[in-house]
Amino acid sequence: MATKKSRNKRNTQTDPTLDDLFAMLGGLSKRALMYIGALIVLLVLGVLLFMFFSRTSSISLDDEGELTLSPTQIKSMENIGEWEFLSISNEEIVDTVRHGFFGDNELVRIYYGTLRLGIDMHETREGWISLQGDTVTAILPPVKLLDNDFIDEARTKSFYENGTWSQNDRAALYRKAYRAMLARCMTKKNIESAEQNASAQFYQLLRSMGFENIRIRFEK
């Protein structure tokens, strides 16, 4: 009987009470309490952000359980605006010669530029994306040059200059380099490469929204 009483006494001493818990919390430093509070706040914010993005990025179901595309989802894709899929760095050496009675004058300049190819989602037409059954079809705008001012004039430099040249002469040389860069970079091969990159990225975008059967085409 004495053994049983001692066992009950030992159990009573080891069981924590509310007073013990408050005493433990009171023993924590202010810094530790601040860390615990900050951790709780971060966890709550993480849960709220997850719920928000899950709601905005997920597809919806109608009353019969079929997939649907909401106007908000379509508008969010259109708001992407310009979307770059291929960047091409290029340099051109162009020259001009002026024939004179006492000899020829020559101007040779080097131009550097970066051409960015992509699509502008603001140019999508009404009904560009549609859903039939479980298949979503997207018709994207044609790939184009996103920025017409692609020559970096700050890097332009003279390679050889003989004689006196006016600003009009230099402007004409600039236009010559501009046309040469367009001809070199805006090729069918580069446009097809940009389309392939666009298809792959837009496919991943729609997959992240929950779609599995996806068809993507481009306007011509």
C-alpha positions as CSV (number, residue, x, y, z in Angstrom):
1,M,0.0,0.0,0.0
2,A,2.9,2.3,0.7
3,T,4.3,1.7,-2.7
4,K,1.0,2.7,-4.4
5,K,0.8,6.0,-2.5
6,S,4.4,6.9,-3.4
7,R,3.6,6.1,-7.1
8,N,0.6,8.4,-7.1
9,K,2.6,11.1,-5.4
10,R,5.3,10.9,-8.1
11,N,2.7,11.1,-10.9
12,T,1.1,14.2,-9.4
13,Q,4.4,16.0,-9.3
14,T,5.2,15.3,-13.0
15,D,1.8,16.3,-14.4
16,P,2.0,20.0,-15.7
17,T,-0.7,22.4,-14.7
18,L,-1.9,25.7,-16.2
19,D,0.1,27.5,-13.6
20,D,3.2,25.6,-14.7
21,L,2.6,26.6,-18.3
22,F,2.2,30.3,-17.5
23,A,5.3,30.1,-15.4
24,M,7.2,28.6,-18.3
25,L,6.0,31.4,-20.6
26,G,6.8,34.0,-18.1
27,G,10.4,32.6,-18.0
28,L,10.9,33.3,-21.7
29,S,12.8,36.4,-22.6
30,K,11.1,39.2,-24.5
31,R,13.2,38.4,-27.6
32,A,12.0,34.8,-27.6
33,L,8.4,35.9,-27.2
34,M,8.9,38.3,-30.2
35,Y,10.3,35.5,-32.3
36,I,7.3,33.2,-31.5
37,G,4.8,36.0,-32.3
38,A,6.6,36.8,-35.6
39,L,6.6,33.1,-36.5
40,I,2.8,32.9,-35.9
41,V,2.2,36.0,-38.0
42,L,4.3,34.6,-40.9
43,L,2.4,31.3,-40.8
44,V,-0.9,33.1,-40.9
45,L,0.2,35.3,-43.8
46,G,1.5,32.3,-45.7
47,V,-1.8,30.5,-45.4
48,L,-3.7,33.6,-46.5
49,L,-1.4,34.2,-49.6
50,F,-1.7,30.5,-50.6
51,M,-5.5,30.7,-50.4
52,F,-5.5,34.0,-52.5
53,F,-3.2,32.7,-55.3
54,S,-5.0,29.4,-55.4
55,R,-8.3,31.2,-55.9
56,T,-7.0,33.5,-58.6
57,S,-5.0,30.9,-60.6
58,S,-7.3,27.9,-60.4
59,I,-9.9,27.1,-63.0
60,S,-13.6,27.0,-62.0
61,L,-16.3,24.5,-62.4
62,D,-19.9,25.1,-63.4
63,D,-22.9,23.5,-61.8
64,E,-22.4,20.3,-63.9
65,G,-18.7,19.9,-63.0
66,E,-17.3,21.1,-66.3
67,L,-14.3,23.3,-66.7
68,T,-14.8,27.0,-67.3
69,L,-12.7,30.1,-68.1
70,S,-13.7,33.2,-66.2
71,P,-13.5,36.7,-67.7
72,T,-11.1,37.6,-64.8
73,Q,-8.7,34.9,-65.9
74,I,-8.8,36.0,-69.5
75,K,-8.2,39.6,-68.6
76,S,-5.3,38.7,-66.4
77,M,-3.6,37.0,-69.4
78,E,-4.3,39.9,-71.7
79,N,-2.8,42.3,-69.1
80,I,0.6,40.6,-69.6
81,G,1.1,43.0,-72.5
82,E,4.4,42.6,-74.3
83,W,5.9,39.2,-73.9
84,E,9.5,38.6,-75.2
85,F,10.4,35.2,-76.5
86,L,13.6,35.8,-78.4
87,S,16.4,38.3,-78.1
88,I,19.0,38.8,-80.8
89,S,22.2,40.8,-80.4
90,N,23.7,42.1,-83.6
91,E,26.3,44.4,-85.0
92,E,26.7,45.9,-88.4
93,I,29.6,47.6,-90.1
94,V,28.2,50.0,-92.8
95,D,30.0,52.5,-94.9
96,T,29.4,55.3,-97.4
97,V,31.7,56.8,-100.0
98,R,31.7,60.3,-101.5
99,H,33.5,60.8,-104.8
100,G,35.2,64.1,-105.3
101,F,37.4,65.9,-107.8
102,F,40.4,65.7,-105.5
103,G,39.7,62.1,-104.2
104,D,37.2,60.0,-102.4
105,N,35.9,60.5,-98.8
106,E,34.8,57.5,-96.8
107,L,32.9,57.0,-93.6
108,V,32.7,53.6,-91.9
109,R,30.7,53.1,-88.7
110,I,29.9,50.2,-86.4
111,Y,26.4,49.9,-85.0
112,Y,25.2,47.6,-82.2
113,G,21.6,46.6,-81.5
114,T,19.4,44.1,-79.7
115,L,16.2,43.0,-81.4
116,R,13.5,41.6,-79.1
117,L,10.9,39.3,-80.7
118,G,7.6,38.5,-79.0
119,I,3.9,39.1,-78.9
120,D,1.7,41.8,-77.4
121,M,-1.2,40.3,-75.5
122,H,-3.1,43.6,-75.8
123,E,-3.4,42.7,-79.5
124,T,-5.5,39.6,-78.9
125,R,-8.8,39.6,-80.7
126,E,-12.2,38.9,-79.1
127,G,-12.7,35.2,-78.5
128,W,-8.9,34.5,-78.8
129,I,-9.2,31.8,-76.1
130,S,-12.1,29.3,-75.9
131,L,-13.0,26.2,-74.1
132,Q,-14.8,23.3,-75.6
133,G,-15.3,20.3,-73.3
134,D,-11.9,19.8,-71.7
135,T,-9.9,21.3,-74.5
136,V,-8.7,25.0,-74.4
137,T,-7.7,26.7,-77.6
138,A,-5.7,29.9,-77.7
139,I,-5.0,32.0,-80.8
140,L,-2.1,34.3,-80.0
141,P,-1.1,37.5,-81.9
142,P,1.6,37.2,-84.5
143,V,5.3,37.4,-83.4
144,K,6.7,40.8,-84.1
145,L,9.5,43.2,-83.2
146,L,8.6,44.6,-79.8
147,D,10.9,47.6,-79.9
148,N,11.6,49.6,-83.1
149,D,14.5,51.6,-81.4
150,F,16.8,48.6,-81.2
151,I,20.1,50.3,-82.2
152,D,22.2,51.4,-79.2
153,E,23.4,54.8,-80.4
154,A,25.6,55.2,-77.3
155,R,27.7,52.3,-78.5
156,T,27.9,53.4,-82.1
157,K,31.5,54.4,-83.1
158,S,33.4,55.4,-86.2
159,F,35.6,52.7,-87.6
160,Y,37.1,54.9,-90.3
161,E,36.4,58.5,-91.2
162,N,38.0,60.5,-94.0
163,G,36.7,63.9,-94.9
164,T,33.9,66.0,-93.5
165,W,30.4,64.5,-93.0
166,S,27.2,66.2,-92.0
167,Q,24.5,65.0,-89.6
168,N,22.3,64.0,-92.6
169,D,25.1,61.8,-93.9
170,R,25.3,60.1,-90.5
171,A,21.5,59.7,-90.3
172,A,21.5,58.1,-93.7
173,L,24.2,55.6,-92.5
174,Y,22.1,54.9,-89.4
175,R,19.1,54.0,-91.6
176,K,21.3,51.8,-93.7
177,A,22.4,49.9,-90.6
178,Y,18.8,49.7,-89.4
179,R,17.7,48.0,-92.6
180,A,20.6,45.6,-92.5
181,M,19.8,44.5,-88.9
182,L,16.2,44.0,-89.7
183,A,17.1,41.8,-92.8
184,R,19.6,39.8,-90.8
185,C,17.5,39.2,-87.7
186,M,13.8,39.2,-88.7
187,T,14.1,35.9,-90.6
188,K,11.6,33.1,-90.9
189,K,13.8,30.9,-88.8
190,N,14.0,33.4,-85.9
191,I,10.2,34.1,-86.0
192,E,9.5,30.3,-85.9
193,S,11.9,30.0,-83.0
194,A,10.1,32.8,-81.1
195,E,6.8,31.0,-81.8
196,Q,8.1,27.8,-80.4
197,N,9.2,29.5,-77.2
198,A,5.9,31.3,-77.0
199,S,4.0,28.1,-77.4
200,A,6.0,26.3,-74.7
201,Q,5.7,29.2,-72.2
202,F,2.0,29.7,-72.8
203,Y,1.4,26.0,-72.6
204,Q,3.0,26.0,-69.2
205,L,0.9,28.9,-68.1
206,L,-2.3,27.1,-69.0
207,R,-1.1,23.9,-67.4
208,S,-0.5,25.8,-64.2
209,M,-4.1,26.9,-64.3
210,G,-5.2,23.3,-64.4
211,F,-5.8,22.6,-68.1
212,E,-4.5,19.5,-69.7
213,N,-5.7,19.5,-73.3
214,I,-4.2,22.6,-74.9
215,R,-4.1,23.9,-78.4
216,I,-2.1,27.0,-79.4
217,R,-2.0,28.8,-82.7
218,F,-0.8,32.1,-84.0
219,E,-2.5,34.7,-86.2
220,K,-0.8,35.3,-89.5
